[in-house]
C-alpha cells in the first residue's frame, strides 16, 4: 500500500515525492476517482506533472488529518478538491458489493437490531465523542477503508494488457476491466432476488403463519375435448373387441359411403344369395328406418367437416354445460385428493365441503342427460360415465375413511 513519504532536503520547506509506474498503477487500481480525474484533466486542463503535484499535495494534507485545512484548500482549487474529498466511485462500488452479500452473515446489517450504536443509548462512559460538522464530512477519510480497498485489489490480482510506462493506457485498461465486471453484475442481477427469497424463508416464524395446505404437485389438466375423444375411441374399441370375429365397422361414415356399402351388400346378396335366415319384414323395416334416420342426422350435424369431435355434434348449450361440469369435477377431485391424509380439523372441513359439492354434480349430470334429444342421449351417457366413475371412487374412499375413523374412535 502506497503511503506519503516525502523527501526533504533539510534546508527548505520543499518536499519531493517519488512516483514510479508501479505506484501509479496501484493508485489507479485502488482509487477510481483519481483514475477518472486523470483521464478528464490530462492533458486538456493539466499537464501530467501538475496533475501528480496536486495529487501529492492532497495526500500530504490528508496525512495531517486536519479536515478543516483540507476543506479550505478544496474551496480554493477545484482540481485539488477531487483528491481531498472521499471517493464517491469507490463508495458506489462498495455498495454494489454489499448488495451481493448474504445479509444473514453480514454483521453490519445486524447493527440495527439493538440501540447501543444510537446516541443516548447503551452504557454511560466518559470517552469523548468527536462529532464532525456537516461541511467537513465529505473530507473525512478512514485509514481502515483504505486498507480494506488495498487488500481487495491485492486479492483480485488483475493482469493488465497495457504497458506500465504509458499512464493513460494503464488507466484505460483498468476501466475496461471494471466495465467487464459491471456487465457481469448486470447479467447476474437475479442473484439479489434469490438472496431475498432465501432470507424470507430463513426468517419465517412458524407459529406466526396461518394454516397452509400441504404441498402438492400441480396437475396437468389438458383440454377436456381430448379426454372426451379418447373416451369415445375406447368405447368403440371395446365394442369392436366384443364382437369377436365379426368384421370391423367404421364408427363414422359419410352418407355416400353408407349408400355405397348398402348397394354393394344388395348386389352381393343377389349373386351369392342369403347365408343367414331371412328376418321378418318388420325387423328389416325398423333397421332400415333407423339407418336412414342416422344417416340424415349425421349429415345434418356434421355438415361438410368430417373431423368434428363428439362434443361438436352435440347442441351448443349441452356442449358448454358438459365442459363446465367436467372442469368442476376436475377441480373438486384435485382439492379432494390433495387433502388426504386428513391430519387437521381444517383438512377434515375441507374434505367435507368437497364431498358435498361433488354430490351436487350427480343431479346436474342427470339433468343434462334428460335435457338432450334422444339422438344424442347415448353419446352424452358415454361422456358422463367417466365423470361418475371418478366421483364414485372419491365417495368410496371418503366412506372408507369415515368408517376407519369411527372404528378407531
Steps between C-alpha positions, in 0.01 A plus 500: 500500500647834390536761773623859494869505589633833371869562473633827646837659439504641853578851380159617378130420525508324165409129498538246218281199415629207298228342279600191302281331231423221748380752761284679240348166401422431866341844546278454194392154620412608853357849431247517213446875546870573441500276194196675352640844584820416312304412185290818534776751585812378318609648267208741434491687833819387672832362395595163643754661733246752632245223547728288719619810685142579603438139592814488718396823671158353572654186650730712714202697632303181565790357698473790744140396588400867510169506316449873547821577309405248231157662461656846470746385232223324308293817493784682325600231248241298305748238375651458846152445649462181294789342691408639842139379506392144558490276194132480394580246227660274759195538724267400214713196428494403868120530510467268201719245673301526824176428312648169388586395856263265680350720777474197728881506535543877478568638849460857377142420392421389857611829652143631512381210717610682815516859625857506627631675189249786537555819695380498865472119502726235648743521791612841622873563458734798502660447162484830304303504178619694201201608292613636164325800364294434190712720272812299589337158459595453127869543592500243777694187399560171677832318501319167549302555180819571307654186646198289408500635145870420467435144619212456254717614208780264603262203527352567156845490344406640159745477211513804271542475126665844486855627537560655844713777349195654331287648780190559285509144366513368856195707602302393192590134551374508859176666385444222245538242775251688719248521215527125441435436869201735492349316202536173690312654793214603271474146360478356852249749642260218588743398775368778725145370462611147587676627812190693607280192454741287701504755781120507509490123538768496770341782703152352487343423838283192481273590792410833334391345169143419408372155407646364181402226265756220463731535204359319198619459147290708258288289270545531127137548394469460127228618267180311594438443129802270485360299790157462342645393166717238671198367689309463174791314344522267802128427485514418129806279554320310776200456271722365224679261739169363624378420151740204472593407148250728335607761254619831638247776449593861442370728773420794274433492127365747253162452335673418171706225665194359678301491176788333316536237772128422490504477119795260504329285762181474292700411189690235695179346629352487150797304369588280800166481671426539868711285735300595808133430567277768359371729777149628522409797290406700812853471639655582163283807463590615851874461434477674164305791650750537785790491254341763279427723799857461627645594161280809478579601857873453447494705182304775671725525807838446339444696182800496270766471776596134563743594783244615755519338845222356712458832679459684171206277410308598812288814531704801610321537834560133581864517394566810712329348802702179469826695483402701808408190697817317395714794612314509832555127550872538431541787747294331773688172467835679501425673830333186641793266443761760601341519847588140585620381740281706733719619786330821613150628561548744213559213255198311633278804445642547151436135403143524626437810286649329195282192557183709525589692184568178308162364610333783310678393181288184478176695474642740242632218280165322515324819395734533202423146381126556527508837323670385178305352206480123477745495207779631727405333827725199449800715409444720805477190720837381370655838581343523845592146604874571568405797717269284709769235535751754632244637747406148615864426575526817709181422693614144566829626641318755715260239643786260572695772679197602708441137598865455596489813716181392674654159574807661658284746693 
